[in-house]
Amino acid sequence: MPDTEDIITINGIEYPYVELEDAQQYMVNQIRSLNDKILKARFELEQIKIAHGAFSSQLVQSVKETEPEKASG
């Protein structure tokens, strides 16, 4: 729930949140929620990238370790 003293800046003009119409407050809340989701998605993407790199490195290492067996077998 937004603070009653929230100031929303739109195109360089400041508006008190409480003075916005209900539909405008709804849009502000949607935008805030979407911003939170964007931050969370970026955070999770970074985790996925790191995990992907780790698994890729493990696979490369695993293949290197088994290559001599295949070459001699």
N, C-alpha and C positions, 0 to 999 in steps of 0.2 A: 504494500500500500504506500503510495507516494506521501511524502511529507507535505503537510498543508502549506509550508513556506517554500515549496519547490518552485524554482523559476525555470521555465522552459524557454530556450532561445530558438527562434525560427527565423531564418533569413536575417539574422543580426538584431532582431527585436525580441526583447524579453517579455514573457507573459507569466503571470502567476498561475500555477497549475490549477488552483481552486477557482480561478475566473474563467477557465476554459469550459466550453460546452461539454456535455456528457460524451458526445460522439468524439470530440477532440481529446478528451481525457482517455477515452477508450483507445484511440489511435496511439497516444503517447505510451500507454501501458503495453500495447502490442509491440511497439518499437523497442521499448526497454526489454521486454521478454525476448524478442528476436536478437537483440544485442547480446543478452546473456547466453542464448543458444549458440551464437556465432563464436563467442569466447570459449564456450565449452567444446564446441566442435574443433576449434583450432588446437586446444589443449589435447583432446583425444587424438587428433591427427598427428601431433608431434609424438605421442606415445606409440601410435601405430607405425610411424616411420622408423622410430628407434627399434621397435620389436622386429620390424621387417629386416632392417639392417643386421640385427643380431642373428636372426634365423638364416639369413643369406650367408653370413660369415660362417656360421656353424655348418651349413651345408657344404660350402667350399672346403672347409677344413676336413670334414668327414670324407669328402671325395678324395682329397689329397692323401688321407691316411689309408684309404683302401686301394689306391692305384697300384702300389707295388704288388699287392696280392693278385690282382687281376693280370698284371704284366707277367708275373712268374707262373701263374696258374694256367 
